[in-house]
Amino acid sequence: MRKRLFGYVPFIAMVLLVAAIAMAAPKPPKAKEPQAVPPFPGTLVNARYVYVTSYDGDQFDPNLRPEDRQAIATVQDAIQKWGKFTLVYRPDQADIVLMVMSRPSEDVLAVYDAHGWPGNGQYLWRMMGHNGLQRGEAPLVTNLETAFERVVK
């Protein structure tokens, strides 16, 4: 009887060890909740002209990353389809400057007041997201439209 009881000890020890390891394993990360759309600044509601550029330079800069050049074009297309703003190709003609950045990990769309730009360097509205400024689909611009329409109503 004693022999039989001691024969189960290694098995029980192994089960306890596996259970302890399973409980100590790191928990998988939670899925990110969708980012809430921040309110659009009311001071820019009457803006009519928008200039789209990248944090690393304008669309005609030969050193600009192709991803950023594509993000500029995507935002320009979305702005034209929206019809609320008129695109301009010089920042001194704009009421609003949209700055974009497209990286494999995250895209950025930020709104700046063009009056006094680039002096203050403080964005007034910004959203970030994975694949937010891809060709044919720009959810960050859709979020901009949503935020803008909330202020107008």
Secondary structure, 3 states (H helix, E strand, C coil): CHHHHHHHHHHHHHHHHHHHHHHHCCCCCCCCCCCCCCCCCHHHCCCCEEEEEECCECCCCCCCCHHHHHHHHHHHHHHHHHCCCEECCCHHHCCEEEEEEECCCCEEEEEEECCCCCCCCCCCEEEEECCCCECCECHHHHHHHHHHHHHHC
